[in-house]
Amino acid sequence: MKDWKVKELVISDLRELAASCKGYVVMLGCGGVLNEWVNGVSQELHSAGVTTTNDPKVLWGNIYKTPTKYLRVDLVFMFKEDFKEIFDVSKLAIWRISWGGTIRLSDYLKNFKSNHENNEMAGGDLNVYVR
């Protein structure tokens, strides 16, 4: 597969993007070659029956990396507007939970803001809900 251009954004930019798009998935701690993550996640979703294709150009609107102050690199996968035609949303939810280091962008912005150097976003507590 072709290489994907992964753009770097700080967390305040991601917050602005979150308001303008229907969905994002954040992969926590993506070390190494980022294109291998892009291709690997796309293939994994297809293999799990979550998507109708494994082509990242079809699956994703954009992909961003956001480094944390702890030198962890997180990847933010932005869905395309027509993602419900490509993704089985219920299977996506199950896959995201079973994968482990995957979180919705809205939760990421709330629960991982202290991992970023931007003072505006620093601080806060992790919200955990127990039933």
C-alpha positions as CSV (number, residue, x, y, z in Angstrom):
1,M,0.0,0.0,0.0
2,K,1.1,3.6,-0.5
3,D,2.4,5.7,2.3
4,W,0.0,7.9,4.1
5,K,1.0,11.5,5.0
6,V,0.5,11.7,8.7
7,K,0.2,15.3,9.9
8,E,1.3,16.4,13.4
9,L,-1.2,18.4,15.5
10,V,-1.1,19.7,19.0
11,I,-4.0,18.8,21.3
12,S,-5.7,22.2,21.0
13,D,-5.9,21.7,17.2
14,L,-7.5,18.3,17.8
15,R,-10.1,19.9,20.0
16,E,-11.1,22.2,17.1
17,L,-11.2,19.3,14.7
18,A,-13.4,17.2,17.1
19,A,-16.1,19.8,16.8
20,S,-16.1,19.6,13.0
21,C,-16.2,15.8,12.3
22,K,-18.5,13.0,13.2
23,G,-15.9,10.6,14.4
24,Y,-12.3,9.8,15.3
25,V,-10.5,6.9,16.8
26,V,-7.2,7.5,18.7
27,M,-4.6,4.8,19.0
28,L,-2.4,5.3,22.0
29,G,1.4,4.7,21.9
30,C,2.1,4.2,18.2
31,G,5.9,3.8,18.1
32,G,8.0,3.0,15.0
33,V,7.0,3.6,11.4
34,L,3.6,5.4,11.4
35,N,2.6,4.1,8.0
36,E,2.9,0.6,9.3
37,W,0.3,1.5,11.9
38,V,-2.0,3.1,9.3
39,N,-1.8,0.1,7.1
40,G,-1.9,-2.4,9.9
41,V,-5.0,-0.8,11.6
42,S,-6.7,-0.7,8.3
43,Q,-6.0,-4.3,7.6
44,E,-6.9,-5.4,11.1
45,L,-10.3,-3.6,10.8
46,H,-11.0,-5.3,7.5
47,S,-9.9,-8.8,8.8
48,A,-12.2,-8.4,11.8
49,G,-15.2,-7.6,9.5
50,V,-15.5,-4.0,10.7
51,T,-14.9,-2.5,7.2
52,T,-15.6,-3.4,3.6
53,T,-12.0,-2.5,2.5
54,N,-8.5,-2.4,3.9
55,D,-7.5,0.6,1.8
56,P,-6.5,3.5,4.1
57,K,-7.3,6.1,1.4
58,V,-10.9,4.8,1.4
59,L,-11.3,4.4,5.1
60,W,-9.8,7.6,6.6
61,G,-10.4,11.3,5.9
62,N,-7.1,12.3,7.6
63,I,-4.7,10.8,10.1
64,Y,-2.8,12.9,12.6
65,K,-0.1,12.2,15.2
66,T,0.0,14.1,18.5
67,P,3.1,13.6,20.6
68,T,2.7,13.8,24.4
69,K,5.0,15.3,26.9
70,Y,6.0,11.8,27.9
71,L,7.3,11.2,24.3
72,R,4.4,8.8,23.5
73,V,3.0,9.3,20.0
74,D,-0.7,8.8,19.6
75,L,-2.4,8.5,16.2
76,V,-5.8,10.1,15.5
77,F,-7.8,8.4,12.7
78,M,-10.5,10.7,11.3
79,F,-13.5,9.1,9.7
80,K,-14.7,10.2,6.3
81,E,-18.2,11.7,6.1
82,D,-19.6,8.5,4.6
83,F,-17.9,6.2,7.1
84,K,-21.2,4.4,8.0
85,E,-21.3,3.0,4.5
86,I,-17.8,1.5,4.9
87,F,-17.8,0.6,8.7
88,D,-20.0,-1.7,10.6
89,V,-20.4,0.7,13.6
90,S,-21.4,-1.9,16.1
91,K,-18.4,-4.1,15.2
92,L,-16.2,-1.0,15.4
93,A,-17.3,-0.4,19.0
94,I,-16.5,-4.0,20.0
95,W,-13.2,-3.9,18.1
96,R,-12.2,-0.6,19.7
97,I,-12.8,-2.0,23.2
98,S,-11.1,-5.3,22.6
99,W,-8.1,-3.7,21.0
100,G,-7.1,-2.0,24.2
101,G,-5.1,1.1,23.5
102,T,-7.9,2.7,21.4
103,I,-10.2,5.5,22.5
104,R,-12.7,8.0,21.0
105,L,-11.3,11.5,20.5
106,S,-13.9,13.1,22.8
107,D,-12.7,10.8,25.6
108,Y,-9.1,11.3,24.7
109,L,-9.4,15.1,24.9
110,K,-11.0,14.8,28.4
111,N,-9.0,12.0,29.9
112,F,-5.5,12.5,28.4
113,K,-5.2,16.3,28.4
114,S,-2.6,16.2,31.2
115,N,-0.3,14.2,28.9
116,H,0.2,17.2,26.7
117,E,2.4,20.3,27.3
118,N,-0.2,22.8,26.2
119,N,-1.0,24.7,29.5
120,E,-4.6,25.4,28.4
121,M,-5.3,21.6,28.3
122,A,-3.0,20.6,31.2
123,G,-4.4,19.1,34.4
124,G,-7.6,17.3,35.2
125,D,-8.6,13.9,36.3
126,L,-9.3,10.7,34.5
127,N,-13.0,10.0,34.5
128,V,-13.8,6.4,35.3
129,Y,-17.3,5.1,35.5
130,V,-18.1,1.8,37.3
131,R,-21.4,0.1,37.0
